[in-house]
Amino acid sequence: CDDPAVSLIQISPPSTTRTHPKVLCLVLTQSNNHATRMKAVVETWGRKCDVLIGASNVTDPQLHTYNIASSTLSGYWGIWDKLMHTLQMIVNNKIPQQKKPLDFDWILKADDDTFVIMENLHAFLVNVSQSSSSSSSEPRIYGRTMAWPRLGRFQDMEGWFPQGSENYNFGQRFYAKLGTEETLRFSHGGPGYIMNRKYVEALVQAYFTSGGSDGGDVDAVKGEVAEDIANAVTMLYHGIRPRSTFDLDSGRERMHPESPQTMYANPIWLEKMHHGIKGSLKGPGEQCCSPNSISYHYVADFQMRLLDYQLYHCPRDKR
């Protein structure tokens, strides 16, 4: 229980003014992680989701996983296509064994090694809905905002807009509209990001619906590309930019791409991904993370259970 990194985290109490928005937790996983990572998610933070869906290659009702067929490779480079096919099935109520339409206001996309403090996510979403009447009527995505790369770099990066590929025509329209000098802002996929229903619907439409000037192309990135960056590139073309979960009160981030202990030690690589984002990095120790932190990444299954114990069962003066 004596863990200085975990001792920084505060658990938000339930709202006394209204119920929290309904959150569908979408966890990207695969069968070789079912007995370890996915089982730990189900037994810890996943229990607090309004709906829990594991996008996998094998269906296991006990673990809330479903076999999602997509058109590209399995593993990391197939995540983007797998995510989009899952979102399409959710929007169209085609998830197997779901007997009624899925009821949600937001979708939290997470990996199977992401740990989420659902009480703090609920508090954040309540605050968003109370502070903005348009939080549900316009497409929104929230997460840890990263800055990389400059848009022009995509012309040289393998897999994005090469001539002769399915992305080439979209790339031509993308640069004609946006140019090359802007630095991309994207919501880091590791600690997860939160999309409202309008955003999900707009993303699915962009990915699966023809919208190019010739009537045959799709205005979205396809193929074996990084999922979180592809999400941002696609929606930037449609005029939708990510919003940050940065905690203005503490001046620290809420969503973290490493475990609590690694964040506490201030991983050096993070600085390279925050160019031009003022105030996002404060330093090691207590400056690493907001007390209202929402999520952490690279959390192994045994660490999930330990973190769950530390947060919810240790005496508060021992955390």
Buried (B, 14 or more C-beta within 10 A) or exposed (E): EEBEBBBBBBBBEEBEEEEBBBBBBBBBBBBEBBEBBBBBBBBBBBEBBBBBBBBBBBBBEEBBBBEBEBEBEEEEBBBBBBBBBBBBBBBEEEBEEBEEEBEBBBBBBBBBBBBBBBBBBBBBBBBBBEEEEEBBEEBBBBBBBBBBEEBEEBEEEEBBBBEEBEBEBBBBBBBEEBEEEEBBBBBBBBBBBBBBBBBBBBBBBBBBEEBEEEEEBBBBBBBBBBBBBBBBBBBBBBEBBBBBBBBEEBEBBBBBBBBBBBBBBBBEEBEEBBEEBEEBBBEEEBBBBBBBBBBBBBBBBEBBBBBBEBBEEBEEEEB
